[in-house]
Amino acid sequence: MMRMKERCEGKAITQMCKMIASVGLIVGFALFLLSFIASAYNKDFFLTIISLGIMGASMFMFGFGTFMGLLTETYQKTETSA
C-alpha cells in the first residue's frame, strides 16, 4: 500500500507542474497578444516584457518539475529494488 503512494508521488509532482506551466503559458500568451492590441498603453513594451517573462518562468517551472518528478520516481525504484 505504501509503495503505491510513493510511486504516485513522482507522477503527482509532474502533473502539478504541467498544470501550473499550462496556466502560465496561457496567461503569458494572452498578455503577449494583448500587448499588440493595447499599443497606446504599451509604449515601453512593458506588457510584452512581462508576458515573455511569465512564459519563460512557466517553461522553467515545467522543466524543473519534470526533472524533480523523474528524480523522485527513479530514486524510489532503486530504493525498492535494493
Secondary structure as GFF3:
##gff-version 3
##sequence-region A 1 82
A	DSSP	alpha_helix	2	37	.	.	.	ID=ss1
A	DSSP	alpha_helix	46	81	.	.	.	ID=ss2
###
